Amino acid sequence: MIREQLVELKVPISKYEIVLGRLLNGNIVKPLLVGFAVQFEGESHYVIRLTMFPNNPYYLCKDRDSHSHYTAFAKVVRDPESTSVRFLNPVGSGYLTPDLKSHLEIWFPLLGTSVFMNLFSKS
């Protein structure tokens, strides 16, 4: 009897913590882990998972012609015949602030609060 072994292909990813907290003098006070973002190798966007909405991924993309502004989207559409990707349904915005060097602030109007994505990968 021949046993087949399944070889699992692993795509390299970078994982970033997302925390909730209060911004004070360029630091996040009392950070509470509320999710994570991952970026797959070769992709320019991040996939965000918030623990309070575990089944809903969000997609964070850098705005065109901007070095510091991002948009969070609720939907992604991939063209199966090419590598093109379109993001739909904006649900939030992100930005790099000059006084906060370690995190990207992401504002979700529906929640009425900001979360902070660590800029340094955990993996």
C-alpha positions in Angstrom: 0.0 0.0 0.0 1.4 3.4 -1.0 0.6 6.2 1.3 0.3 9.6 -0.2 1.6 12.6 1.7 0.0 15.9 1.3 2.5 18.7 1.0 1.2 21.9 2.4 2.3 25.0 0.5 2.9 27.9 2.7 2.6 31.5 1.4 4.8 33.8 3.4 2.8 36.4 5.3 3.4 39.3 7.6 1.1 39.6 10.6 0.4 42.8 12.4 -1.5 43.3 15.7 -4.4 45.7 15.8 -5.1 47.3 19.2 -7.6 49.7 20.7 -6.3 52.3 23.1 -6.0 56.0 23.7 -3.3 58.1 22.0 -1.3 60.2 24.4 1.9 62.0 23.6 2.8 59.7 20.6 2.1 56.5 22.6 -0.9 54.2 22.8 -2.1 54.0 26.4 -3.6 50.7 27.7 -3.5 48.9 24.4 -6.1 46.1 24.1 -5.7 43.5 21.3 -8.8 43.6 19.0 -7.6 41.9 15.9 -4.8 41.5 13.4 -3.9 42.3 9.8 -2.0 40.1 7.4 -0.2 40.9 4.2 0.5 38.1 1.8 3.8 38.2 -0.1 3.4 40.1 -3.3 0.2 41.8 -2.3 0.0 45.5 -1.7 -3.1 45.4 0.6 -3.7 44.1 4.1 -6.5 41.8 5.2 -7.9 42.9 8.5 -9.8 40.6 10.9 -11.4 42.2 14.0 -12.2 39.8 16.8 -15.7 41.3 17.3 -16.5 40.6 13.6 -14.5 37.3 13.0 -16.3 36.3 9.8 -15.9 39.6 8.1 -12.6 40.4 6.5 -11.7 44.0 5.6 -9.1 45.2 3.2 -6.8 48.1 3.8 -5.2 49.7 0.8 -2.9 52.7 0.4 -4.6 55.6 -1.4 -3.3 56.5 -4.8 -0.9 59.4 -4.8 -0.6 59.4 -1.0 2.2 58.3 1.3 0.1 58.5 4.5 -3.6 57.8 3.8 -5.3 54.5 3.4 -8.9 53.2 2.9 -10.5 50.2 4.5 -13.0 48.3 2.2 -15.5 45.6 3.0 -15.4 43.8 -0.3 -12.8 42.6 -2.8 -13.4 41.4 -6.4 -10.8 39.4 -8.2 -10.7 38.9 -11.9 -10.2 35.2 -12.5 -8.6 35.8 -15.9 -6.0 38.3 -14.7 -4.3 39.4 -11.6 -6.4 42.6 -11.2 -8.1 43.3 -7.9 -10.9 45.8 -7.2 -11.9 46.9 -3.7 -15.5 48.0 -3.0 -17.6 49.4 -0.2 -15.3 51.7 1.8 -15.9 51.4 5.5 -13.1 53.3 7.1 -9.9 55.3 6.6 -6.4 55.0 7.9 -3.5 57.4 8.2 0.0 57.7 9.4 0.3 60.4 12.0 3.6 62.3 12.5 3.4 61.9 16.3 2.8 58.1 16.2 5.7 56.3 14.7 4.8 52.7 15.6 1.2 52.4 14.4 -1.2 53.2 11.6 -4.5 54.7 12.9 -7.6 53.3 11.3 -10.9 55.1 11.8 -14.2 53.2 11.4 -17.1 55.8 11.4 -19.7 53.1 12.2 -17.9 52.1 15.4 -17.1 55.8 16.2 -13.6 54.9 17.2 -10.1 54.3 15.9 -8.0 51.2 16.1 -4.2 51.1 15.7 -2.3 48.7 13.4 1.2 48.0 14.5 3.7 48.8 11.8 6.1 46.1 12.8 5.3 42.6 11.8 4.9 39.8 14.4 5.8 37.1 12.0 
